[in-house]
Amino acid sequence: MLEKPITNFSLFSGAGGLDIGLERAGFQTRVCVENDKYCQHTLKGNHDRFSYPDLEVLGDITKLEPSDLLELSGLKQGEVDLVSGGPPCQAFSTAGHRGSVNDPRGRMFLEFVRIVDKVRPRFFLMENVRGLKSAALKHRPLDKRGEDYPAISEEEELGSLLKLGIIPAFEEIGYQIVWGQLG
C-alpha cells in the first residue's frame, strides 16, 4: 500500500527555493502560485525537482479561488497538509520605504490568510523579512515623529503589524500561531 504524500500548496512561490527544500524534506507540492513571469518560467523549468507530475504554476493570487486550487490539486478542503510561502516583503524591509500595509504589496498577506481560511490546511508556514517583526500597521516616517508631532498611536508602534494585524488574522480563522526569527 502506498503511503499518502504530505501535501503542500505554495503561495508567493518566487523561484521555488522553499518548495524545493520542502520537497527534499518529503512534502509534495501540488500547486505553485507566483505572479512574476520570470519566476514562473524558473518554476516550470525546475518541474523535475517536484514530485507531483501534474504540478500547476498559477499567476495572480488575487484572481484565484481556493476551490480552483483544490480542484487542480486533486484534494478537498482540509486534506492539504501545508500552505507555505512568502508574501511580498518590500513593504516591510528595512532597506526600503517601509510603507507597510499602505503599500499594496504589504496587504498581500491577506491573500495568504484568505487561501488558508478556505483550504484549511493542517498547518501553514509564512515567511518574510526580518523587518516584518518591527513593521507598524500604520507607518509614520521617522521625520514625522518626535516632540513636534502627535504621540505615536498603537497602530504606529513598532511590531504592531504582527501584533494587531497578521497574528489576529490567522487566529480569527482558527489557527494557533507560533512565530520566530531564524538567523
N, C-alpha and C positions, 0 to 999 in steps of 0.2 A: 504494500500500500504506500502510495506517495504521501509524503508529509506536506501539509498545507503551507505555502510560502508565507513569509512575513511581508506584508504588502506596504507600499509607500506611494503617496501622491506627492509630487514635488511641485511647489509653487515658487514663483520667482526663482527659477532654476539656475539662471546665469548660464555658464558654460557646462554645468553639470558636475563640478568638483565634489560637492557634498553628496550628490546622488551616487557617484561612482564609489565614494567611500562607504556609503550605506550599502551599496550592492556588495562590496567586499566583505561587509560585516554580516551579510546574509539576507538583507532586505531585497525585495523585488519591486522595482519602481514600475508602476503601471502607467502613469501619466506625468508628463512634464509640462508646466505652464511657464512660458517665458515670452515676453513681448519683443525683446531685441532680436532683430533678424540675424545678426551675426552670431549671437549665442544660439539661436535656433539651428543655424547651419552647423555649428560645432556639436550640438546635442545630436543632431541627425548623423553627423559624421562619426560620432562615438557610439552608434547604435549597438555595435558588437560588444561593448562593455556593459550592456544592460541585459539582464536575464529574461525579461519578458519580451517575447518575439513581436508582439503587437503594440509595443510602446508607442504612444501618441505624444507628439510635441505640439502643443497648442499655443496660441498667442495671447491677446489681450484678456487678462483675467476679469476685467470689469464687464466683459461681454459674454462670459461663460456662466452657465448654470451648473450648480453642483450635480444635479441629476444627470447632466450630459457627461460629466467626468466619471460618474459611477457607471453609466451605461457603457462608455468606451473601455472601462477597465474590467468589465465583467463582474463587478462587485455591487453589493447593495449597501444602503445606509447601515452603518455600524459594523461592516465587515472589513473596512480598511484599518490596518494596524496603526499606521503613522501618516501624518501630513507634515511635511518638512519644507523648509525654505527660508529665504531671507528677503523680506520686503525691502524696497529701495532704502538705502542708508544715507543718501546725500543730504537729506533734511536734518540729520542728527549728527553728522560727522563734525568733529571739532576742527577739521580742515576746511569747512565750508561756511556758509552764512547761517546755518542752524535755524532755518525757518520753521522747523518742527512741523506741526500739522497745518501751518499757514502755507506751506509748500505742498502742492498736490501729491508729490511723492511721499510726503510724510503721513498722508492719510491712507496709504495703500495697505498698512497693517490691518485696516478694517476689512479689506477684501480677504485677507488671510483668515480673520475671525469669521467672516461670512461663510467661507468654504468649510472651515472646521465645524461650524454650527450645523450645517446641513449634511455633511458627510459623516459626522460623528465617529471619528477615528478613536481607537483606544487611547492614543496619546498624540501629541504634536511636538515638534521641535521648530522653534522660530529663532533664527539667529540674526544678529545685526552688529553694528559697530559699537565700540566701547562708549562712544558719545551718547548712545541711547540712554545709558544709565543716568546721565546728568541732563538730558533734554527736558525742557519745560513744555507743558501742554500749550501754554501761550508764551511765545517768545517775545522778550523785550531786549533789544540790543543793549550792549554794555554802555554805550554812550547816552542811553536814556534812563540810567539808573543812578541812584545816589541822593544826596541831600536835596537837590533842586527838583526832584521828581517825586510823584506819589510812591507810597510804600509798595513793595512787591506783593502781589496777590498770591494766594495759594497755587493758582494755576501757572504763575510765573516763576515759582520756586524751582530750583534745580531738582531734577528727578521726578517732577510732577507728571510727566507723560506716562512713566511706568506706573506710578502710584495712583493716579486719578484716571488714566486712560486705558493703557494696554492691559494691565492686570485685571481691573474690574470688567473689562470687555469679555475676557475669557471666563472669569468667574461667573458672570451673568448667564453664560451659556452652559454652565455646569462643570467647568474644568478647574481642578486644583493646580495652582501654579508653583513651580519650583524654578527659580532663575538664579543665574550667577554669571560671573565673568571668567573666561578662560584666558590664560596668558597675560 
